[in-house]
Amino acid sequence: MVQTVTLSQLGLDMFDPQAIAHPHQFYQRLRDEAPIIFSEQTQGWVLSRYEDVRHVLRNPDLFSSVRIADGTDGAGIIGRTDVVREQVAPPDALTMLNSDRPDHTRLRKLLSLDFTPNKINRMLPRIEELCSEFLTGAASRESFDVVTELADPLPVTIIAELLGIPSDQGAQFKQWSDAAIAPLAPDVSDAEVAAQNKLIVEFRTYLQEQIAQRHSHPTDDFIGRLVAAQDEESKLSDDEVLAGVNLLLLAGNETTTNLISNAVLALTRFPDRQRELRAHPELITNAVEEFLRYDGSVQFTIRTLTKPAEFYGQELEVGARLVIVLASANRDERIYPNPDQLDFHRPKGKHLGLGDWIHICLGQFLARMETRAALLGVVEEYPFFELAVPEAEILYRPNFNLRGPSYLPIRACAR
Ligand code: HEM
């Protein structure tokens, strides 16, 4: 048995703003010095090498997705834990993300209806229309904030439309969904928590009404189809429909926002890649895969051991929590030559930025399509772009796991 090392003994604090801004040096140390290490902050064993992370993802019977509700913040969100937080769906309602087979198969099958490549392809004109609306005139301004003016509104508008929320309620929906998914920052006041809780309760009531209405008046939108499936085959409980909608908000918003922002930031760091994409826009598909590898927005996911296991001589018991760091696996030099370089010509199909195997991202086609449209939109709008402030001034959202800047001003510049 090896001696247990913990992250704090290595002097590493996952929730330190510096670690959030620059996680890759931190991950490299983990891969080299401590490929398995205990994190007190997530009460879990951290795995950072590609082969280990992929092994865990590909063996869902040994590594369960059911979350342990032990009060620790396995989600990686920094913030106040001393206040009561309202929830859109009951915390114990099953979702595909936190279930194993056979529940996972049942839930995924029903929620997959709207996420096939064919269905998603039909959304392209609307996604392009929104990108052009958000970006019109951007290049003539001194500064355009990619986060609040493009990467934030795009996914939430698309999800609202996918769910069948009427367009005149779009602004209200955004306010509700922001409250539902916002992490509680460490300095958030009691009054702000109360205001957020009020919005979350309003949102839950609204969604419950939408579900109830669709029982009597069927609709051909996402919520309508879930309700119809529920009526025909009694496959989903009302709470599971609510939890499914909530999951889309949690899984599909900030992830996409951050990927778009991280990708634009990367194009300012690597002007040659920006030139390459301008000269060869057909490289966009490869480019998005490379952005998912280079700076994907989900840093890690969690699994729980269903059988004893051993990694690097460290024995782990049934029930132990694993924190598998996708973002570190994607920069593992054992797999990727020059992992810190952006290269649109790497072999396809390897990165773990969207997960792998049975839990691979359900929204993968949508996430890719939105990111492609947003990036091509930015490239078309600007003759060339750069950051409007020094990169050191870019602050990150207070969420270690869904990592991305909170503000990303760009401006036109000489090529
Ligand atoms: C760039 C954007 C996105 C990234 C980086 C991302 C990443 C991921 C990852 C890594 C997982 C696997 C989690 C695990 O195995 O524990 C996942 C699962 C999932 N994602 Fe995404 N996602 C993105 C966008 C979306 C969108 C747009 C939606 C839907 C609107 C979505 C819905 C889901 C759902 C429902 C799951 C659970 C799948 C399952 O457990 O079977 N995601 N995503």
Residues whose N, C-alpha, C, O or C-beta is under 5 A from the ligand:
A	BS01	HEM	M96 L97 R108 L248 A251 G252 T255 T256 L259 S297 V298 T301 L352 G353 L354 G355 I358 H359 I360 C361 L362 G363 L366 A367
